[in-house]
Amino acid sequence: MLDIFIYTYIFLIGLAIGSFLNVVIYRLPIGEGIVIKPSHCMKCENKIKFYDLIPVLSYIFLRGKCRYCGEKISIQYAAVELLTALSFVGIYYRLGWAAPIETIAAMVLISMFIAIFFIDLYHYIIPDEIIIFGLITGLIFSILKGFNFNNLSLYNWSFLTDSFLGAIIGIAAFIGIYILGLWMMKAEAMGMGDVKLMGVVGLYVGFKLTVLSMFLSFIIGSVISLLLIAIRAKKMKDQIPFGPFIVLGSLIAALWGNQILTWYFSLSRV
């Protein structure tokens, strides 16, 4: 019974965070404040009442339309809310509360990932506001992981060191790719937003998982890009945002990276 209550609570928290992420996804790319201006219809500008802001349910009750002008509301809003809620539940199921700092850090990271995924997908940018938030929270979580709360005098510096190494290797590798692209192709192989995002990833997951994140990002990016070209959704010269691939690769590494590395190294010993 207690587990049902906890999962329900986490699901509802995820819905609320997802609702906030919708605001971030829509407003940051157009330079609109995310906390000053109340929620409003993008067409008629009418302020949305609190009872029309209930995650997922309001979308269903309103049949995906504005109450005032009938403007169609993108299903993305309900999808982001539901995706965030299910992600939070999945993280809790995967990590539990045995290590609460790691669990909360994973929830914060995936929230940033969801916002970055949609913003970069539609606008080809990764806002600095999210990067700065990620660097600050990543550093805070790295510091907190080193504490032994039963004996505060025993601090484990390895977590902080590993985070800094992860950030350095992530940024350095992607800067190298960025410079190589400018030199060889006279164009950006990836944006500086991707470079900065790898710094955030590094702080959160550490050195080994950062390397795995980069590897998985390129594999996923290559497969999806080739698929898009094959079905003629994209052309060879078309720009494809790399942020979503970093998000997917880093998410896999953050949740299952240690198991993947253990499996990989076990093969090398065969």
Backbone as numpy.savetxt, mean C-alpha at the origin, in Angstrom:
# Nx Ny Nz CAx CAy CAz Cx Cy Cz
-16.53 -17.39 20.40 -17.36 -16.18 20.40 -16.49 -14.93 20.40
-15.41 -14.96 21.20 -14.51 -13.82 21.28 -13.84 -13.57 19.93
-13.46 -14.66 19.22 -12.83 -14.51 17.91 -13.76 -13.83 16.92
-15.04 -14.19 16.95 -16.02 -13.57 16.05 -16.11 -12.07 16.31
-16.12 -11.70 17.60 -16.19 -10.29 17.97 -14.95 -9.55 17.48
-13.76 -10.14 17.67 -12.51 -9.49 17.26 -12.47 -9.32 15.74
-12.81 -10.37 15.00 -12.79 -10.29 13.54 -13.80 -9.26 13.04
-14.97 -9.20 13.68 -15.98 -8.22 13.28 -15.49 -6.81 13.55
-14.88 -6.61 14.70 -14.34 -5.30 15.08 -13.27 -4.86 14.08
-12.35 -5.75 13.75 -11.28 -5.43 12.81 -11.86 -5.15 11.43
-12.88 -5.90 11.03 -13.53 -5.69 9.74 -14.15 -4.29 9.68
-14.82 -3.88 10.75 -15.46 -2.56 10.79 -14.41 -1.45 10.78
-13.31 -1.66 11.52 -12.22 -0.68 11.50 -11.66 -0.56 10.08
-11.51 -1.70 9.41 -11.02 -1.69 8.04 -11.95 -0.94 7.09
-13.26 -1.11 7.27 -14.23 -0.37 6.45 -14.07 1.14 6.65
-13.91 1.55 7.91 -13.75 2.98 8.21 -12.46 3.54 7.59
-11.37 2.78 7.73 -10.10 3.21 7.14 -10.23 3.25 5.62
-10.92 2.26 5.05 -11.12 2.24 3.61 -11.89 3.46 3.12
-12.87 3.90 3.91 -13.63 5.10 3.56 -12.72 6.32 3.53
-11.81 6.40 4.50 -10.84 7.50 4.53 -9.87 7.41 3.35
-9.48 6.19 3.01 -8.57 6.01 1.87 -9.20 6.50 0.58
-10.51 6.35 0.44 -11.19 6.87 -0.74 -11.01 8.38 -0.87
-11.07 9.06 0.27 -10.85 10.51 0.28 -9.43 10.83 -0.17
-8.47 10.07 0.37 -7.06 10.26 0.01 -6.85 10.02 -1.48
-7.40 8.93 -1.98 -7.22 8.55 -3.39 -7.79 9.62 -4.32
-8.92 10.20 -3.96 -9.54 11.20 -4.83 -8.90 12.58 -4.68
-8.63 12.99 -3.44 -8.26 14.39 -3.22 -6.77 14.69 -3.37
-5.88 13.80 -2.94 -4.45 14.11 -2.98 -3.96 14.43 -4.40
-4.32 13.65 -5.41 -3.80 13.94 -6.75 -4.24 15.29 -7.32
-5.37 15.83 -6.84 -5.86 17.11 -7.36 -5.55 18.26 -6.40
-4.78 17.96 -5.34 -4.35 19.00 -4.42 -5.43 19.51 -3.49
-6.46 18.72 -3.26 -7.55 19.12 -2.38 -7.30 18.57 -0.98
-7.51 19.39 0.04 -7.27 18.96 1.41 -8.12 17.76 1.79
-7.54 16.84 2.56 -8.26 15.62 2.89 -9.05 15.72 4.20
-8.84 16.78 4.97 -9.56 16.89 6.25 -10.36 18.18 6.39
-10.02 19.19 5.60 -10.67 20.50 5.77 -12.06 20.52 5.15
-12.15 20.10 3.90 -13.43 20.15 3.19 -14.24 18.88 3.45
-15.50 19.01 3.87 -16.33 17.83 4.14 -16.62 17.05 2.87
-17.02 15.80 3.03 -17.34 14.94 1.88 -18.48 15.57 1.08
-18.32 15.54 -0.25 -19.31 16.18 -1.11 -19.38 15.46 -2.44
-20.47 15.68 -3.15 -20.64 15.11 -4.49 -19.70 15.85 -5.44
-19.02 15.10 -6.29 -18.05 15.70 -7.21 -18.72 16.50 -8.32
-20.02 16.25 -8.54 -20.73 16.96 -9.61 -21.53 18.15 -9.08
-22.46 17.87 -8.14 -23.34 18.95 -7.67 -22.79 19.69 -6.46
-21.70 19.17 -5.87 -21.02 19.81 -4.74 -21.83 19.81 -3.45
-22.96 19.11 -3.41 -23.75 19.03 -2.18 -22.99 18.24 -1.12
-23.06 18.73 0.10 -22.42 18.02 1.22 -23.13 16.70 1.46
-22.37 15.65 1.62 -22.95 14.32 1.82 -23.25 14.13 3.31
-24.48 13.77 3.62 -24.90 13.56 5.02 -24.21 12.34 5.61
-24.12 12.33 6.94 -23.40 11.24 7.63 -24.01 9.88 7.34
-25.34 9.84 7.16 -25.99 8.55 6.93 -25.78 8.05 5.50
-25.20 8.88 4.65 -24.84 8.44 3.30 -23.35 8.11 3.20
-22.67 8.09 4.34 -21.23 7.82 4.36 -20.91 6.48 5.02
-21.93 5.67 5.24 -21.71 4.35 5.84 -21.01 3.47 4.80
-19.81 2.99 5.11 -19.05 2.21 4.11 -19.85 1.05 3.52
-19.76 0.89 2.23 -20.39 -0.18 1.44 -21.92 -0.10 1.47
-22.52 -0.04 2.66 -23.98 -0.06 2.78 -24.62 1.15 2.10
-24.03 2.32 2.28 -24.59 3.53 1.65 -24.56 3.40 0.13
-23.49 2.83 -0.39 -23.40 2.63 -1.84 -24.53 1.73 -2.32
-24.81 0.67 -1.56 -25.87 -0.27 -1.93 -27.24 0.39 -1.83
-27.50 1.09 -0.72 -28.81 1.72 -0.51 -29.07 2.83 -1.53
-28.03 3.55 -1.91 -28.18 4.64 -2.89 -28.09 4.13 -4.33
-27.89 2.83 -4.47 -27.78 2.19 -5.79 -26.69 2.83 -6.64
-25.62 3.21 -5.96 -24.47 3.75 -6.67 -24.68 5.11 -7.30
-25.60 5.91 -6.73 -25.88 7.24 -7.29 -25.94 8.29 -6.18
-25.65 9.53 -6.55 -25.77 10.65 -5.61 -27.24 10.86 -5.25
-27.52 11.07 -3.97 -28.89 11.27 -3.51 -29.51 12.53 -4.12
-28.68 13.54 -4.44 -29.20 14.84 -4.84 -29.30 15.01 -6.37
-28.26 14.62 -7.08 -28.25 14.88 -8.52 -28.30 13.61 -9.37
-28.19 12.47 -8.72 -28.27 11.21 -9.46 -26.99 10.82 -10.18
-25.90 11.59 -9.97 -24.62 11.27 -10.59 -24.16 9.88 -10.14
-23.67 9.10 -11.09 -23.22 7.74 -10.77 -21.97 7.77 -9.90
-21.95 6.98 -8.87 -20.81 6.87 -7.96 -20.01 5.63 -8.37
-18.71 5.80 -8.55 -17.87 4.69 -8.97 -17.92 3.56 -7.93
-17.98 2.35 -8.43 -17.98 1.19 -7.54 -16.63 1.04 -6.83
-15.65 1.79 -7.31 -14.33 1.76 -6.67 -14.42 2.14 -5.19
-15.34 3.04 -4.84 -15.46 3.48 -3.45 -15.82 2.32 -2.54
-16.82 1.56 -2.92 -17.21 0.40 -2.12 -16.13 -0.68 -2.17
-15.48 -0.82 -3.33 -14.44 -1.84 -3.48 -13.24 -1.56 -2.59
-12.84 -0.29 -2.51 -11.70 0.08 -1.65 -12.04 -0.17 -0.18
-13.24 0.18 0.21 -13.67 -0.05 1.59 -13.66 -1.53 1.93
-14.22 -2.33 1.04 -14.28 -3.77 1.27 -12.89 -4.40 1.20
-12.08 -3.96 0.27 -10.71 -4.47 0.14 -9.90 -4.19 1.40
-10.02 -2.98 1.93 -9.28 -2.63 3.15 -9.75 -3.47 4.32
-11.06 -3.63 4.47 -11.60 -4.43 5.57 -11.14 -5.88 5.50
-11.22 -6.47 4.31 -10.79 -7.86 4.14 -9.28 -8.00 4.34
-8.52 -6.99 3.94 -7.07 -7.01 4.13 -6.73 -7.00 5.62
-7.42 -6.16 6.38 -7.19 -6.10 7.82 -7.50 -7.44 8.48
-8.61 -8.04 8.08 -8.99 -9.35 8.63 -7.93 -10.39 8.25
-7.47 -10.35 7.00 -6.45 -11.28 6.56 -5.14 -11.12 7.31
-4.76 -9.88 7.58 -3.53 -9.62 8.34 -3.66 -10.15 9.76
-4.81 -9.91 10.37 -5.02 -10.42 11.73 -4.99 -11.95 11.74
-5.60 -12.56 10.75 -5.60 -14.02 10.66 -4.17 -14.54 10.47
-3.38 -13.81 9.68 -2.00 -14.23 9.37 -1.06 -13.97 10.53
-1.18 -12.84 11.21 -0.21 -12.44 12.23 -0.75 -12.48 13.65
-2.06 -12.28 13.83 -2.66 -12.27 15.17 -2.15 -11.11 16.01
-2.34 -11.21 17.34 -1.88 -10.16 18.26 -0.68 -10.59 19.07
-0.06 -11.74 18.71 1.12 -12.20 19.46 2.23 -11.15 19.37
2.33 -10.50 18.21 3.29 -9.41 18.02 2.49 -8.21 17.52
1.85 -7.47 18.42 0.93 -6.40 18.01 1.56 -5.31 17.16
2.82 -4.97 17.42 3.47 -3.92 16.64 3.58 -4.33 15.18
3.97 -5.60 14.94 4.07 -6.09 13.57 2.70 -6.10 12.89
1.66 -6.47 13.63 0.31 -6.52 13.05 -0.19 -5.13 12.69
-0.03 -4.19 13.60 -0.47 -2.81 13.33 0.35 -2.21 12.19
1.66 -2.48 12.18 2.52 -1.97 11.11 2.06 -2.50 9.76
1.69 -3.78 9.71 1.21 -4.38 8.45 -0.08 -3.72 7.99
-0.96 -3.38 8.94 -2.22 -2.73 8.58 -1.98 -1.31 8.06
-1.05 -0.61 8.68 -0.71 0.74 8.20 -0.09 0.66 6.82
0.82 -0.31 6.63 1.50 -0.46 5.35 0.51 -0.79 4.24
-0.40 -1.72 4.49 -1.35 -2.09 3.44 -2.33 -0.95 3.13
-2.63 -0.12 4.13 -3.47 1.05 3.88 -2.78 2.01 2.92
-1.50 2.24 3.14 -0.73 3.09 2.22 -0.66 2.45 0.84
-0.46 1.14 0.82 -0.36 0.42 -0.45 -1.64 0.57 -1.28
-2.78 0.46 -0.63 -4.05 0.57 -1.35 -4.21 1.96 -1.96
-3.88 2.99 -1.18 -3.97 4.36 -1.70 -3.00 4.57 -2.86
-1.77 4.11 -2.69 -0.75 4.27 -3.74 -1.13 3.52 -5.00
-1.66 2.32 -4.83 -2.04 1.49 -5.98 -3.00 2.23 -6.89
-4.07 2.78 -6.33 -5.09 3.42 -7.16 -4.64 4.79 -7.67
-3.92 5.54 -6.84 -3.46 6.86 -7.29 -2.47 6.72 -8.44
-1.50 5.83 -8.30 -0.50 5.67 -9.36 -1.12 5.04 -10.61
-2.09 4.18 -10.41 -2.75 3.53 -11.54 -3.47 4.54 -12.41
-4.12 5.53 -11.79 -4.92 6.50 -12.54 -4.18 7.79 -12.88
-3.25 8.19 -12.00 -2.63 9.50 -12.17 -1.12 9.44 -12.44
-0.52 8.27 -12.37 0.91 8.09 -12.61 1.77 8.92 -11.66
1.31 9.04 -10.43 2.09 9.73 -9.40 1.96 8.98 -8.07
2.96 9.16 -7.24 2.89 8.68 -5.86 3.08 9.90 -4.97
2.02 10.39 -4.34 2.11 11.66 -3.59 3.16 11.65 -2.49
3.89 12.76 -2.38 4.91 12.88 -1.34 4.30 12.80 0.06
3.04 13.22 0.19 2.39 13.18 1.51 2.35 11.74 2.05
2.06 10.79 1.16 2.01 9.39 1.58 3.42 8.88 1.86
4.39 9.28 1.04 5.78 8.86 1.24 6.30 9.36 2.59
6.04 10.63 2.90 6.50 11.20 4.17 5.85 10.48 5.35
4.55 10.25 5.24 3.84 9.49 6.28 4.45 8.10 6.44
4.76 7.45 5.31 5.33 6.12 5.36 6.72 6.10 5.98
7.54 7.09 5.66 8.89 7.15 6.24 8.84 7.37 7.74
7.94 8.25 8.18 7.83 8.54 9.62 7.31 7.32 10.37
6.21 6.73 9.88 5.64 5.57 10.58 6.57 4.36 10.49
7.23 4.20 9.34 8.17 3.09 9.20 9.30 3.18 10.21
9.82 4.39 10.41 10.88 4.60 11.39 10.37 4.34 12.81
9.16 4.82 13.10 8.58 4.62 14.43 8.41 3.12 14.73
7.84 2.39 13.78 7.64 0.95 14.00 8.97 0.21 14.13
9.98 0.64 13.36 11.30 0.02 13.45 11.90 0.21 14.84
11.71 1.41 15.40 12.21 1.70 16.75 11.45 0.87 17.79
10.13 0.83 17.66 9.31 0.10 18.63 9.60 -1.40 18.65
9.90 -1.96 17.48 10.17 -3.40 17.40 11.38 -3.80 18.23
12.29 -2.86 18.46 13.51 -3.18 19.20 13.34 -3.24 20.71
12.21 -2.74 21.21 12.01 -2.71 22.66 11.57 -4.07 23.20
12.13 -4.41 24.33 11.64 -5.54 25.12 10.81 -4.93 26.24
9.48 -4.99 26.12 8.63 -4.26 27.04 8.59 -4.89 28.43
9.17 -6.08 28.57 9.33 -6.67 29.91 10.58 -6.15 30.59
11.52 -5.67 29.78 12.75 -5.10 30.32 13.23 -4.03 29.35
12.83 -2.79 29.61 13.10 -1.69 28.68 14.58 -1.37 28.52
15.40 -1.88 29.44 16.83 -1.61 29.35 17.50 -2.46 28.27
16.79 -3.52 27.84 17.32 -4.40 26.79 16.74 -3.98 25.45
17.51 -3.22 24.70 17.03 -2.75 23.39 17.77 -3.50 22.29
17.01 -4.02 21.32 17.57 -4.77 20.21 17.72 -3.85 18.99
18.95 -3.45 18.72 19.20 -2.50 17.64 19.11 -3.13 16.25
19.03 -4.46 16.20 19.05 -5.14 14.90 17.86 -4.76 14.03
16.70 -4.52 14.65 15.51 -4.15 13.88 15.72 -2.82 13.16
16.27 -1.84 13.90 16.50 -0.52 13.32 17.57 -0.59 12.23
18.63 -1.34 12.50 19.70 -1.50 11.51 19.18 -2.16 10.24
18.38 -3.22 10.42 17.82 -3.94 9.27 16.91 -3.03 8.45
16.12 -2.20 9.13 15.23 -1.28 8.42 16.01 -0.26 7.60
17.07 0.30 8.20 17.87 1.28 7.47 18.57 0.64 6.28
19.07 -0.57 6.45 19.70 -1.27 5.33 18.69 -1.53 4.22
17.46 -1.90 4.61 16.41 -2.12 3.63 16.10 -0.87 2.85
15.98 0.26 3.55 15.68 1.53 2.89 16.81 1.94 1.96
18.05 1.77 2.42 19.21 2.17 1.61 19.31 1.33 0.34
19.17 0.00 0.49 19.30 -0.87 -0.69 18.15 -0.64 -1.66
16.94 -0.40 -1.13 15.80 -0.14 -2.00 15.96 1.13 -2.79
16.34 2.21 -2.12 16.53 3.50 -2.79 17.69 3.44 -3.76
18.82 2.86 -3.32 20.02 2.79 -4.17 19.76 2.01 -5.44
19.09 0.87 -5.31 18.82 0.02 -6.49 17.94 0.74 -7.49
16.90 1.40 -7.01 15.97 2.06 -7.92 16.54 3.36 -8.49
17.41 4.03 -7.73 18.09 5.20 -8.29 19.00 4.75 -9.43
19.65 3.60 -9.23 20.51 3.06 -10.28 19.72 2.77 -11.55
18.53 2.19 -11.39 17.67 1.90 -12.54 17.20 3.20 -13.19
16.88 4.18 -12.35 16.42 5.49 -12.85 17.51 6.15 -13.70
18.74 6.16 -13.19 19.86 6.77 -13.91 20.18 5.98 -15.17
20.14 4.64 -15.08 20.42 3.79 -16.23 19.42 4.04 -17.35
18.15 4.23 -16.96 17.12 4.51 -17.96 17.36 5.83 -18.68
17.76 6.86 -17.91 18.05 8.16 -18.52 19.25 8.08 -19.45
20.23 7.27 -19.06 21.46 7.18 -19.85 21.27 6.36 -21.12
20.59 5.20 -21.00 20.48 4.29 -22.14 19.28 4.61 -23.04
18.15 4.98 -22.43 16.93 5.17 -23.21 16.54 6.64 -23.34
17.31 7.52 -22.68 17.00 8.95 -22.69 15.59 9.22 -22.16
15.14 8.33 -21.25 13.80 8.47 -20.66 13.82 7.82 -19.29
12.84 8.17 -18.47 12.74 7.61 -17.14 12.22 6.18 -17.21
13.03 5.23 -16.73 12.57 3.84 -16.67 11.52 3.69 -15.58
11.60 4.54 -14.59 10.60 4.61 -13.52 10.67 5.99 -12.90
9.64 6.38 -12.18 9.59 7.72 -11.60 10.30 7.78 -10.26
10.59 8.99 -9.82 11.23 9.18 -8.51 10.28 8.76 -7.38
8.97 8.78 -7.66 8.03 8.29 -6.66 8.27 6.83 -6.33
8.61 6.03 -7.36 8.93 4.62 -7.15 10.18 4.46 -6.29
11.16 5.31 -6.54 12.41 5.29 -5.77 12.11 5.55 -4.30
11.34 6.60 -4.04 11.02 6.95 -2.65 10.14 5.88 -1.99
9.26 5.28 -2.78 8.40 4.22 -2.23 9.24 3.04 -1.75
10.31 2.72 -2.46 11.17 1.62 -2.02 11.87 1.93 -0.70
12.08 3.22 -0.43 12.63 3.60 0.88 11.65 3.28 1.98
10.37 3.54 1.73 9.32 3.22 2.70 9.24 1.71 2.90
9.23 0.97 1.80 9.18 -0.49 1.87 10.35 -1.02 2.69
11.53 -0.49 2.42 12.72 -0.94 3.14 12.62 -0.74 4.64
12.10 0.40 5.07 11.94 0.67 6.50 10.98 -0.32 7.14
9.96 -0.69 6.40 8.94 -1.58 6.96 9.36 -3.05 6.98
10.01 -3.51 5.93 10.24 -4.96 5.82 11.68 -5.39 6.02
12.64 -4.46 6.01 14.03 -4.83 6.25 14.77 -5.25 4.99
16.05 -5.56 5.17 16.96 -5.78 4.05 16.55 -6.96 3.16
16.45 -8.16 3.72 16.18 -9.36 2.91 14.86 -9.26 2.16
13.82 -8.81 2.86 12.50 -8.75 2.23 12.40 -7.61 1.23
13.25 -6.59 1.38 13.29 -5.53 0.37 13.84 -6.07 -0.95
14.90 -6.86 -0.85 15.46 -7.48 -2.06 14.41 -8.37 -2.71
13.71 -9.16 -1.90 12.65 -10.02 -2.43 11.52 -9.19 -3.03
11.17 -8.08 -2.38 10.12 -7.19 -2.89 10.46 -6.68 -4.27
11.70 -6.25 -4.45 12.12 -5.75 -5.76 12.04 -6.84 -6.82
12.54 -8.03 -6.48 12.51 -9.16 -7.41 11.07 -9.48 -7.82
10.19 -9.60 -6.84 8.79 -9.93 -7.13 8.11 -8.81 -7.92
8.45 -7.56 -7.62 7.87 -6.43 -8.35 8.19 -6.49 -9.83
9.45 -6.80 -10.15 9.86 -6.88 -11.55 9.23 -8.09 -12.25
9.12 -9.21 -11.54 8.49 -10.39 -12.12 7.01 -10.10 -12.43
6.30 -9.57 -11.43 4.88 -9.26 -11.60 4.70 -8.20 -12.69
5.55 -7.17 -12.66 5.46 -6.10 -13.65 5.68 -6.61 -15.06
6.66 -7.49 -15.22 6.96 -8.04 -16.54 5.80 -8.87 -17.07
5.27 -9.75 -16.22 4.18 -10.64 -16.63 2.94 -9.84 -17.01
2.55 -8.88 -16.15 1.34 -8.10 -16.42 1.53 -7.19 -17.64
2.70 -6.58 -17.76 2.96 -5.71 -18.91 2.89 -6.48 -20.22
3.51 -7.65 -20.25 3.48 -8.48 -21.46 2.05 -8.92 -21.78
1.29 -9.21 -20.72 -0.10 -9.61 -20.92 -0.92 -8.46 -21.51
-0.72 -7.25 -20.99 -1.44 -6.07 -21.49 -1.09 -5.79 -22.96
0.18 -6.00 -23.30 0.61 -5.80 -24.69 0.02 -6.89 -25.58
-0.01 -8.11 -25.06 -0.53 -9.25 -25.84 -2.00 -9.08 -26.18
-2.77 -8.53 -25.23 -4.20 -8.34 -25.48 -4.48 -6.96 -26.08
-3.39 -6.24 -26.41 -3.45 -4.93 -27.07 -4.14 -3.86 -26.22
-4.07 -4.03 -24.91 -4.56 -2.98 -24.02 -3.51 -1.88 -23.88
-2.24 -2.25 -24.11 -1.13 -1.30 -24.09 -0.22 -1.57 -25.28
0.52 -0.53 -25.68 1.53 -0.67 -26.73 2.91 -0.66 -26.10
3.89 -1.11 -26.85 5.26 -1.23 -26.33 5.77 0.10 -25.75
5.40 1.20 -26.39 5.92 2.51 -25.98 5.04 3.19 -24.94
3.90 2.58 -24.60 3.00 3.18 -23.62 3.60 3.15 -22.22
3.29 4.19 -21.46 3.75 4.24 -20.07 2.86 3.37 -19.20
3.48 2.56 -18.36 2.76 1.73 -17.41 3.27 2.04 -16.02
2.40 2.48 -15.11 2.87 2.83 -13.76 3.46 1.63 -13.04
4.61 1.83 -12.39 5.29 0.72 -11.72 4.89 0.61 -10.25
4.29 1.66 -9.71 3.90 1.65 -8.31 3.03 0.47 -7.92
1.98 0.15 -8.72 1.14 -1.00 -8.37 1.92 -2.32 -8.30
2.96 -2.45 -9.14 3.77 -3.67 -9.11 4.62 -3.73 -7.84
5.13 -2.57 -7.42 5.88 -2.51 -6.17 4.97 -2.88 -5.00
3.75 -2.37 -5.05 2.77 -2.67 -4.00 2.51 -4.17 -3.92
2.23 -4.79 -5.05 1.92 -6.22 -5.06 3.12 -7.05 -4.62
4.29 -6.74 -5.17 5.50 -7.50 -4.81 5.86 -7.34 -3.35
5.77 -6.12 -2.83 6.12 -5.85 -1.44 5.12 -6.47 -0.48
3.84 -6.47 -0.88 2.81 -7.07 -0.04 3.04 -8.58 0.11
3.36 -9.23 -0.99 3.66 -10.67 -0.94 4.88 -10.92 -0.05
5.91 -10.08 -0.22 7.13 -10.24 0.57 6.87 -10.00 2.05
6.06 -8.99 2.37 5.79 -8.65 3.76 5.04 -9.76 4.48
4.10 -10.41 3.80 3.26 -11.41 4.44 3.81 -12.83 4.35
4.47 -13.14 3.23 4.94 -14.52 3.03 6.42 -14.60 2.67
7.13 -13.48 2.80 8.52 -13.43 2.35 9.43 -14.43 3.03
9.33 -14.57 4.35 10.21 -15.49 5.07 9.99 -16.93 4.62
8.73 -17.30 4.38 8.43 -18.65 3.90 8.98 -18.85 2.48
8.87 -17.82 1.64 9.39 -17.91 0.27 10.90 -18.08 0.29
11.60 -17.31 1.13 13.05 -17.40 1.20 13.49 -18.75 1.76
12.77 -19.24 2.78 13.10 -20.55 3.34 12.95 -21.64 2.29
11.85 -21.56 1.52 11.62 -22.52 0.44 12.71 -22.43 -0.62
13.09 -21.20 -1.00 14.10 -21.01 -2.05 15.45 -21.57 -1.63
15.87 -21.26 -0.40 17.18 -21.72 0.06 17.20 -23.23 0.31
16.03 -23.79 0.61 15.96 -25.24 0.77 16.19 -25.95 -0.57
15.76 -25.32 -1.67 15.98 -25.88 -3.00 17.46 -25.87 -3.35
18.14 -24.81 -2.93 19.57 -24.69 -3.26 20.42 -25.71 -2.53
19.87 -26.27 -1.45 20.62 -27.28 -0.69 20.35 -28.69 -1.19
19.39 -28.83 -2.07 19.04 -30.17 -2.58 20.12 -30.66 -3.55
